[in-house]
Amino acid sequence: MPQTFQQLRLDLAAALAGFLEPEEAHAEAGLWFEDGLGCSRSWMAVHQGGLVPPEVVTQVEVWLQRRRTGEPWAYILGWTLFRDRRFKVSPATLIPRPETELLVEAALDIGKRLNVGRCVDVGTGSGIIAVSLALETNWEVSASDLSPGALAVARENAETLGARITFHEGSLLDPVPEPLELVVANLPYVDPADQPGLQRELAFEPASALFAPERGLALSQALLAQARERRAPACLLEIGAGQGGELCRRALGLGWSKAMIHQDFAGHDRILVALR
Ligand SMILES: C[S@@+](CC[C@H](N)C(=O)[O-])C[C@H]1O[C@@H](n2cnc3c(N)ncnc32)[C@H](O)[C@@H]1O
């Protein structure tokens, strides 16, 4: 039987509620309509009683089949929003998280206070941090990543959004030339031992973007050491909940003169600021 847009939206929310919490399912159905089908709320207010073309029903069914396997909506859609800008994402990149906005805010704040002229985003993934900083400051911005697939997506995002960034392929600061000023990174920080209990959606993201040895601390420690050795004035890291105390001690032990933690909206350790 032909379906109206309103009925399709209700059926979709019910189908999503088969594997999501009801509130999440309702919100995600809204995203599918707005971002996936281009049916905004105002459009729906006028057309919700209209009949859905069969190809749209088929499209939603195909998306639903993929989503039921646990594939995140951002990969199905191919993009997500970060600081109100649209970033392409692919299975080669982590899906940007809202907490990372706190890292960008901290970088803007510290960078302005220290009056820096350049900044590097280490482990750039889809390029969200580097692109945001390039578009919101007049700093010279560079970015590095180990993954050629992630760098290809980051380059595309920089070009689409009109951000001038120099990209380097390689580990941490190895490929980044002197002089270093602000070093910013959201590197992998999840403890591999936590993997069995994680949301099934995470299995679709690259393991190399999520997990770090030594209870998730190894890459943060390595970057703090490298940035200190190369005399960067500041190093800002997104970190895991509960990693703050240990990483502050390690940063001070590496010769940083100050190490501070910012917490996220849920009260978890989230950003480490190390100052020379
Ligand atoms: C947690 S993701 C963050 C991506 C992006 N910065 C964001 O906030 O959405 C970590 C990124 O670090 C990269 N990475 C992992 N190990 C690295 C290393 N040793 N050197 C440089 N990048 C690395 C991964 O490929 C991945 O793109």
The ligand as a Tripos MOL2 file, in Angstrom:
@<TRIPOS>MOLECULE
LIG
   27    29     1     0     0
SMALL
NO_CHARGES

@<TRIPOS>ATOM
      1 C1         41.0470    9.2450   17.2970 C.3       1 LIG1
      2 S1         41.3690    9.4620   15.5630 S.3       1 LIG1
      3 C2         41.1050   11.2180   15.4780 C.3       1 LIG1
      4 C3         40.8560   11.7620   14.1130 C.3       1 LIG1
      5 C4         40.5250   13.2720   14.1250 C.3       1 LIG1
      6 N1         41.6250   14.0380   14.6480 N.3       1 LIG1
      7 C5         39.2820   13.5300   14.9480 C.2       1 LIG1
      8 O1         39.4010   14.1630   16.0110 O.co2     1 LIG1
      9 O2         38.1800   13.1140   14.5340 O.co2     1 LIG1
     10 C6         43.1160    9.2680   15.5700 C.3       1 LIG1
     11 C7         43.8420    9.4410   14.2430 C.3       1 LIG1
     12 O3         45.2540    9.2730   14.5200 O.3       1 LIG1
     13 C8         45.8450    8.5280   13.4800 C.3       1 LIG1
     14 N2         47.0450    7.8830   14.0310 N.ar      1 LIG1
     15 C9         47.1460    6.7420   14.7400 C.ar      1 LIG1
     16 N3         48.4370    6.5320   15.0970 N.ar      1 LIG1
     17 C10        49.1470    7.5770   14.6000 C.ar      1 LIG1
     18 C11        50.5190    7.9340   14.6320 C.ar      1 LIG1
     19 N4         51.4330    7.1820   15.2600 N.pl3     1 LIG1
     20 N5         50.9090    9.0700   13.9960 N.ar      1 LIG1
     21 C12        49.9970    9.8550   13.3520 C.ar      1 LIG1
     22 N6         48.6820    9.5570   13.2930 N.ar      1 LIG1
     23 C13        48.2660    8.4420   13.9010 C.ar      1 LIG1
     24 C14        44.7730    7.5660   13.0120 C.3       1 LIG1
     25 O4         45.0230    7.1420   11.6820 O.3       1 LIG1
     26 C15        43.5110    8.4460   13.1520 C.3       1 LIG1
     27 O5         43.2300    9.1250   11.9490 O.3       1 LIG1
@<TRIPOS>BOND
     1     1     2 1
     2     2     3 1
     3     2    10 1
     4     3     4 1
     5     4     5 1
     6     5     6 1
     7     5     7 1
     8     7     8 2
     9     7     9 1
    10    10    11 1
    11    11    12 1
    12    11    26 1
    13    12    13 1
    14    13    14 1
    15    13    24 1
    16    14    15 ar
    17    14    23 ar
    18    15    16 ar
    19    16    17 ar
    20    17    18 ar
    21    17    23 ar
    22    18    19 1
    23    18    20 ar
    24    20    21 ar
    25    21    22 ar
    26    22    23 ar
    27    24    25 1
    28    24    26 1
    29    26    27 1
@<TRIPOS>SUBSTRUCTURE
     1 LIG1         1 GROUP 0 **** ****
